[in-house]
Amino acid sequence: MILSALAVLELVLLWLVSSILRGKGVLVMAAGIAALAAALAAALRGRRQLLYRLFFVTALAAACVLGLEAVLWLAPGLLHGRIANQVLSGYHSELDGIYVPDLYLGRTLRPGFARAMYWNGHVWRHDANADGYRGPRVERAAAVFLGDSMIYGHGVETGETVPARFQAVTGLPSANLGQQGTGPVQALERLRRTGLRLRPRTVFFCAHPTDVMDAVAGYERAELQRFVQQDGYRPLARADQEPGVFQFWLARVAIPLRAGRAVRGLMQAAPPDGRPAAAGPEGVLFLPSREAIAEPFAPLVEGADPDAALGWTVLRRAVAQIAAATREAGAELVIFDIGYPAAFSAAVEGLAGEVGARYADAGRAALVAAQGGADVYLARDGHWSPTGCDLVARRLAAAVSEERR
């Protein structure tokens, strides 16, 4: 009886300790189970000392993990900068994270899930409905919004996002299909899965300079080339983003410890791919620098990097397919961007003309307002603030109204 109780408690403590290594904790768990089996075999032969020692070491390790976890929960203000983002953010696929793995998207928002979010000192409430997009679930949406974190509404409440403000201004039901760290390939997939069945009158697509490299980061080159060459092909996300043993353990088994994310954060030199990065000093409004605005658009410069060139080709192909699907559904496609760099914004406007879509200058208007002193961007971050989201939404609403008059 005592041996059984010790074995069960050992497994529970081992589960706790292994969780600090997140997905790779499965290796610790496997090694611990092997050690426990050996100790139990010895105990059954009357040599219990090995089992007691194993239990003592595991209990001591568990106490250290629990102590660190308690500190991170009771005093989160001790964390700053990148480590705070890593530990307190919900941008992950653990049990308390907002993502779940997806074969084609790499990851997607966890349906029917809500939690508090944190990044760069900003706190907001994330809430994904049963269909896996932010905001209330709708049966029909007059406007569907595609894009990355600028559309999702990183750093702002659900009612302050661009789609929500557009609905408030126009009275038109709107669906927010934006997701952080994604590009036009994922936007096309979201449109096909969810957007088109909402029977929209207008589809908005927000382009971001990171879209070019997001495609290369999220998909293997062969998958992207096949996507470009084959109509209707749905590229598979990179293997390291698909569910595997480590991913399964992270998402389904490991305890979501803040201590585990702290360890990972200390081991990383930079923020994880696809997440917003910190920008700007404390207490200073974010404003794109002149250098950032004047930066050339990498895929279009002479001798462009092959990955950047491929990413731009993929972006153009994806937007063309978004335009075709939108037209087939009897809706209108409106493309806009964040307004800078100027060369990127000009390329997006040209792309809109190329695919027969309308271009809206909402992002440029937001930039001009920020240069005039308006609080358009989140401090230390660069995403649109509630004021910026409202400005962009009103500009889009005006553009749609002018077209229909």
ZIKAUR-V763295 format. One record per residue. N is the residue number from 0. SS is DSSP state (~ for helix, > for strand, _ for the rest). Layout:
BEGIN
n=N ss=SS
n=N ss=SS
END
This chain:
BEGIN
n=0 ss=_
n=1 ss=~
n=2 ss=~
n=3 ss=~
n=4 ss=~
n=5 ss=~
n=6 ss=~
n=7 ss=~
n=8 ss=~
n=9 ss=~
n=10 ss=~
n=11 ss=~
n=12 ss=~
n=13 ss=~
n=14 ss=~
n=15 ss=~
n=16 ss=~
n=17 ss=~
n=18 ss=~
n=19 ss=~
n=20 ss=~
n=21 ss=~
n=22 ss=~
n=23 ss=~
n=24 ss=~
n=25 ss=~
n=26 ss=~
n=27 ss=~
n=28 ss=~
n=29 ss=~
n=30 ss=~
n=31 ss=~
n=32 ss=~
n=33 ss=~
n=34 ss=~
n=35 ss=~
n=36 ss=~
n=37 ss=~
n=38 ss=~
n=39 ss=~
n=40 ss=~
n=41 ss=~
n=42 ss=~
n=43 ss=~
n=44 ss=_
n=45 ss=_
n=46 ss=_
n=47 ss=_
n=48 ss=~
n=49 ss=~
n=50 ss=~
n=51 ss=~
n=52 ss=~
n=53 ss=~
n=54 ss=~
n=55 ss=~
n=56 ss=~
n=57 ss=~
n=58 ss=~
n=59 ss=~
n=60 ss=~
n=61 ss=~
n=62 ss=~
n=63 ss=~
n=64 ss=~
n=65 ss=~
n=66 ss=~
n=67 ss=~
n=68 ss=~
n=69 ss=~
n=70 ss=~
n=71 ss=~
n=72 ss=~
n=73 ss=~
n=74 ss=_
n=75 ss=~
n=76 ss=~
n=77 ss=~
n=78 ss=_
n=79 ss=_
n=80 ss=~
n=81 ss=~
n=82 ss=~
n=83 ss=~
n=84 ss=~
n=85 ss=~
n=86 ss=~
n=87 ss=~
n=88 ss=_
n=89 ss=_
n=90 ss=_
n=91 ss=_
n=92 ss=_
n=93 ss=_
n=94 ss=_
n=95 ss=_
n=96 ss=_
n=97 ss=_
n=98 ss=>
n=99 ss=>
n=100 ss=>
n=101 ss=>
n=102 ss=_
n=103 ss=_
n=104 ss=_
n=105 ss=>
n=106 ss=>
n=107 ss=>
n=108 ss=>
n=109 ss=_
n=110 ss=_
n=111 ss=_
n=112 ss=>
n=113 ss=>
n=114 ss=>
n=115 ss=>
n=116 ss=>
n=117 ss=>
n=118 ss=>
n=119 ss=_
n=120 ss=_
n=121 ss=>
n=122 ss=>
n=123 ss=>
n=124 ss=>
n=125 ss=>
n=126 ss=>
n=127 ss=>
n=128 ss=_
n=129 ss=_
n=130 ss=_
n=131 ss=_
n=132 ss=_
n=133 ss=>
n=134 ss=_
n=135 ss=_
n=136 ss=_
n=137 ss=_
n=138 ss=_
n=139 ss=_
n=140 ss=_
n=141 ss=_
n=142 ss=>
n=143 ss=>
n=144 ss=>
n=145 ss=>
n=146 ss=_
n=147 ss=_
n=148 ss=~
n=149 ss=~
n=150 ss=~
n=151 ss=~
n=152 ss=_
n=153 ss=_
n=154 ss=_
n=155 ss=_
n=156 ss=_
n=157 ss=~
n=158 ss=~
n=159 ss=~
n=160 ss=_
n=161 ss=~
n=162 ss=~
n=163 ss=~
n=164 ss=~
n=165 ss=~
n=166 ss=~
n=167 ss=~
n=168 ss=~
n=169 ss=~
n=170 ss=_
n=171 ss=_
n=172 ss=_
n=173 ss=>
n=174 ss=>
n=175 ss=>
n=176 ss=_
n=177 ss=_
n=178 ss=_
n=179 ss=_
n=180 ss=_
n=181 ss=_
n=182 ss=_
n=183 ss=~
n=184 ss=~
n=185 ss=~
n=186 ss=~
n=187 ss=~
n=188 ss=~
n=189 ss=~
n=190 ss=~
n=191 ss=~
n=192 ss=~
n=193 ss=~
n=194 ss=~
n=195 ss=~
n=196 ss=~
n=197 ss=~
n=198 ss=_
n=199 ss=_
n=200 ss=_
n=201 ss=>
n=202 ss=>
n=203 ss=>
n=204 ss=>
n=205 ss=>
n=206 ss=>
n=207 ss=_
n=208 ss=_
n=209 ss=_
n=210 ss=~
n=211 ss=~
n=212 ss=~
n=213 ss=~
n=214 ss=~
n=215 ss=~
n=216 ss=~
n=217 ss=~
n=218 ss=>
n=219 ss=_
n=220 ss=~
n=221 ss=~
n=222 ss=~
n=223 ss=~
n=224 ss=~
n=225 ss=~
n=226 ss=~
n=227 ss=~
n=228 ss=~
n=229 ss=_
n=230 ss=_
n=231 ss=_
n=232 ss=_
n=233 ss=_
n=234 ss=_
n=235 ss=_
n=236 ss=>
n=237 ss=_
n=238 ss=~
n=239 ss=~
n=240 ss=~
n=241 ss=_
n=242 ss=_
n=243 ss=_
n=244 ss=~
n=245 ss=~
n=246 ss=~
n=247 ss=~
n=248 ss=~
n=249 ss=~
n=250 ss=~
n=251 ss=~
n=252 ss=~
n=253 ss=_
n=254 ss=_
n=255 ss=_
n=256 ss=_
n=257 ss=~
n=258 ss=~
n=259 ss=~
n=260 ss=~
n=261 ss=~
n=262 ss=~
n=263 ss=~
n=264 ss=~
n=265 ss=~
n=266 ss=~
n=267 ss=_
n=268 ss=_
n=269 ss=_
n=270 ss=_
n=271 ss=_
n=272 ss=_
n=273 ss=_
n=274 ss=_
n=275 ss=_
n=276 ss=_
n=277 ss=_
n=278 ss=_
n=279 ss=_
n=280 ss=_
n=281 ss=_
n=282 ss=_
n=283 ss=_
n=284 ss=_
n=285 ss=_
n=286 ss=_
n=287 ss=_
n=288 ss=_
n=289 ss=~
n=290 ss=~
n=291 ss=~
n=292 ss=~
n=293 ss=~
n=294 ss=_
n=295 ss=_
n=296 ss=_
n=297 ss=~
n=298 ss=~
n=299 ss=~
n=300 ss=_
n=301 ss=_
n=302 ss=_
n=303 ss=_
n=304 ss=_
n=305 ss=~
n=306 ss=~
n=307 ss=~
n=308 ss=~
n=309 ss=~
n=310 ss=~
n=311 ss=~
n=312 ss=~
n=313 ss=~
n=314 ss=~
n=315 ss=~
n=316 ss=~
n=317 ss=~
n=318 ss=~
n=319 ss=~
n=320 ss=~
n=321 ss=~
n=322 ss=~
n=323 ss=~
n=324 ss=~
n=325 ss=~
n=326 ss=~
n=327 ss=~
n=328 ss=_
n=329 ss=_
n=330 ss=_
n=331 ss=>
n=332 ss=>
n=333 ss=>
n=334 ss=>
n=335 ss=>
n=336 ss=>
n=337 ss=_
n=338 ss=_
n=339 ss=_
n=340 ss=_
n=341 ss=~
n=342 ss=~
n=343 ss=~
n=344 ss=~
n=345 ss=~
n=346 ss=~
n=347 ss=~
n=348 ss=~
n=349 ss=~
n=350 ss=~
n=351 ss=~
n=352 ss=~
n=353 ss=~
n=354 ss=~
n=355 ss=_
n=356 ss=_
n=357 ss=>
n=358 ss=>
n=359 ss=_
n=360 ss=_
n=361 ss=~
n=362 ss=~
n=363 ss=~
n=364 ss=~
n=365 ss=~
n=366 ss=~
n=367 ss=~
n=368 ss=~
n=369 ss=~
n=370 ss=~
n=371 ss=_
n=372 ss=_
n=373 ss=_
n=374 ss=_
n=375 ss=_
n=376 ss=>
n=377 ss=_
n=378 ss=_
n=379 ss=_
n=380 ss=_
n=381 ss=_
n=382 ss=_
n=383 ss=>
n=384 ss=_
n=385 ss=~
n=386 ss=~
n=387 ss=~
n=388 ss=~
n=389 ss=~
n=390 ss=~
n=391 ss=~
n=392 ss=~
n=393 ss=~
n=394 ss=~
n=395 ss=~
n=396 ss=~
n=397 ss=~
n=398 ss=~
n=399 ss=~
n=400 ss=~
n=401 ss=~
n=402 ss=~
n=403 ss=~
n=404 ss=_
END
